[in-house]
Amino acid sequence: MKYGLLRDLPSWLVTLFICFGLVACGREALRPLQGINRSLLQSASSRRQPALGKRWLATLANHQGKERIELIDLRSRRSVLLPGLNRPDAQPISVSVSANGEHLALVRQRDDQTELLLYHRSMGTVHRLELSAKGIPRHVILDGSGRLLAVQVSREGRWDVDLIRLPS
């Protein structure tokens, strides 16, 4: 009996009610996570190029006019040391992090050269990755396992994407 009212209404009106209901459900505003966002705002003057791995956030953080790669443990809300990664003579361009936070892939500019690198956090080592077809890397995305890398590359004025399987 309680559904009898809907049956008696014209179909266009029922459709209109359903549409309004769906629109109303989808209007909930997205809100930043207050605690972590407050910490991020206080720890750097600006941030860009965010990359997420399960409990890790990698960003390019600006500190006193100089950008550097920063890795934040989202559980503890603290920055993690990255020895050997940030160099005073290099400008980071892009960063990505594996799900477990062990590997960071990055593109940086140093001495008029653009470098594609892989950083092993537990060892504190940086390995330069050479592209088989010459080009200038611009943006990197590392998959969750840290074994597959997508790289946006400029070659002779054209943008390409290379998928690279990394050694285990």
C-alpha positions as CSV (number, residue, x, y, z in Angstrom):
1,M,0.0,0.0,0.0
2,K,2.8,2.5,0.8
3,Y,4.1,2.3,-2.8
4,G,0.6,3.0,-4.3
5,L,1.3,6.7,-4.4
6,L,4.3,6.3,-6.7
7,R,2.2,4.1,-9.0
8,D,-0.4,6.8,-9.3
9,L,2.0,9.5,-10.4
10,P,3.0,10.1,-14.0
11,S,6.2,8.3,-15.0
12,W,8.0,11.5,-15.9
13,L,7.4,12.8,-12.4
14,V,8.7,9.6,-10.8
15,T,11.8,9.9,-13.0
16,L,12.2,13.5,-11.8
17,F,12.0,12.5,-8.2
18,I,14.6,9.8,-8.7
19,C,16.9,12.2,-10.5
20,F,16.6,14.8,-7.7
21,G,17.3,12.1,-5.1
22,L,20.4,11.0,-6.9
23,V,21.7,14.5,-7.3
24,A,21.0,15.3,-3.6
25,C,23.0,12.1,-2.6
26,G,26.0,13.1,-4.7
27,R,26.2,16.7,-3.4
28,E,28.2,15.8,-0.3
29,A,31.2,18.1,-0.2
30,L,34.6,16.4,-0.2
31,R,36.6,17.5,2.9
32,P,40.3,17.4,3.4
33,L,41.6,15.2,6.2
34,Q,42.1,17.9,8.8
35,G,44.9,16.5,10.9
36,I,47.3,15.4,8.1
37,N,46.5,18.5,6.0
38,R,47.3,20.8,8.9
39,S,50.7,19.0,9.4
40,L,51.5,19.3,5.6
41,L,50.7,23.0,5.6
42,Q,53.0,23.7,8.5
43,S,55.9,21.6,7.3
44,A,56.4,23.3,3.9
45,S,55.5,26.6,2.2
46,S,54.0,24.7,-0.8
47,R,53.7,21.2,-2.1
48,R,53.1,19.7,-5.6
49,Q,53.2,16.4,-7.5
50,P,51.6,14.2,-4.8
51,A,52.0,10.5,-5.1
52,L,50.3,7.9,-2.8
53,G,51.5,4.5,-1.7
54,K,49.4,2.6,0.9
55,R,50.6,4.6,3.9
56,W,53.0,6.9,2.2
57,L,52.7,10.3,0.6
58,A,55.6,11.5,-1.6
59,T,55.6,15.2,-2.7
60,L,57.8,17.9,-4.0
61,A,58.0,20.2,-1.0
62,N,59.2,23.8,-1.1
63,H,61.4,24.8,1.8
64,Q,62.8,28.4,1.8
65,G,62.5,28.6,-2.0
66,K,64.2,25.2,-2.7
67,E,62.2,22.2,-3.7
68,R,63.0,18.7,-2.4
69,I,61.4,15.3,-2.4
70,E,59.7,14.5,0.9
71,L,58.1,11.2,2.0
72,I,55.5,11.3,4.7
73,D,54.4,8.3,6.8
74,L,50.6,8.9,6.9
75,R,50.2,6.8,10.0
76,S,52.7,8.8,12.1
77,R,52.2,12.0,10.1
78,R,56.0,12.5,10.1
79,S,58.5,13.1,7.3
80,V,60.8,10.2,6.7
81,L,64.6,10.8,6.1
82,L,65.7,10.2,2.6
83,P,69.5,10.1,2.8
84,G,71.3,10.5,-0.5
85,L,68.3,11.6,-2.4
86,N,67.9,15.4,-2.3
87,R,70.9,17.2,-3.7
88,P,71.5,20.9,-3.4
89,D,72.5,21.0,-7.1
90,A,69.3,19.2,-8.4
91,Q,65.8,20.3,-9.0
92,P,63.2,17.6,-8.6
93,I,60.5,17.5,-11.4
94,S,58.4,14.4,-10.6
95,V,58.1,11.7,-7.9
96,S,56.2,8.5,-7.4
97,V,56.3,6.0,-4.5
98,S,55.6,2.2,-4.3
99,A,52.9,0.9,-2.0
100,N,55.3,-0.1,0.7
101,G,57.3,3.1,0.5
102,E,60.5,1.2,-0.3
103,H,61.0,2.6,-3.8
104,L,60.7,6.1,-5.1
105,A,61.0,6.9,-8.8
106,L,61.9,10.4,-9.7
107,V,62.8,12.8,-12.5
108,R,65.2,15.6,-11.6
109,Q,67.2,18.3,-13.4
110,R,70.9,18.5,-12.6
111,D,73.7,20.3,-14.5
112,D,71.5,20.9,-17.6
113,Q,70.6,17.2,-17.7
114,T,67.3,15.6,-16.9
115,E,67.7,12.3,-15.0
116,L,65.4,9.4,-14.4
117,L,66.2,7.7,-11.1
118,L,65.1,5.0,-8.7
119,Y,65.7,5.4,-5.0
120,H,65.9,2.4,-2.6
121,R,64.9,3.8,0.8
122,S,66.1,1.0,3.1
123,M,69.6,1.1,1.4
124,G,69.7,4.9,0.8
125,T,70.9,4.3,-2.8
126,V,70.0,6.1,-6.0
127,H,70.3,4.3,-9.3
128,R,70.2,6.2,-12.6
129,L,67.9,4.5,-15.2
130,E,68.8,4.9,-18.8
131,L,66.0,5.0,-21.5
132,S,66.7,2.6,-24.3
133,A,65.4,5.1,-26.9
134,K,66.9,8.5,-26.0
135,G,64.5,11.1,-24.7
136,I,63.9,13.6,-21.9
137,P,61.8,12.2,-19.0
138,R,59.2,14.5,-17.6
139,H,56.8,12.5,-15.3
140,V,57.0,9.1,-13.6
141,I,54.4,6.8,-12.0
142,L,55.6,3.7,-10.1
143,D,53.2,0.8,-9.7
144,G,52.3,-0.4,-6.2
145,S,54.8,-3.3,-6.3
146,G,57.7,-1.0,-7.3
147,R,58.5,-3.2,-10.3
148,L,56.8,-1.4,-13.2
149,L,57.5,2.2,-14.1
150,A,55.5,4.5,-16.5
151,V,57.6,7.4,-17.8
152,Q,56.4,10.4,-19.9
153,V,59.2,11.1,-22.3
154,S,59.8,13.9,-24.8
155,R,61.4,12.7,-28.1
156,E,62.0,15.1,-30.9
157,G,59.1,17.3,-29.9
158,R,56.6,14.5,-29.3
159,W,55.4,13.1,-26.0
160,D,55.6,9.3,-25.5
161,V,55.0,7.0,-22.5
162,D,57.5,4.2,-21.9
163,L,56.6,1.3,-19.6
164,I,59.7,-0.1,-18.0
165,R,59.9,-3.4,-16.0
166,L,62.4,-2.8,-13.2
167,P,64.8,-5.5,-12.0
168,S,63.7,-7.2,-8.7
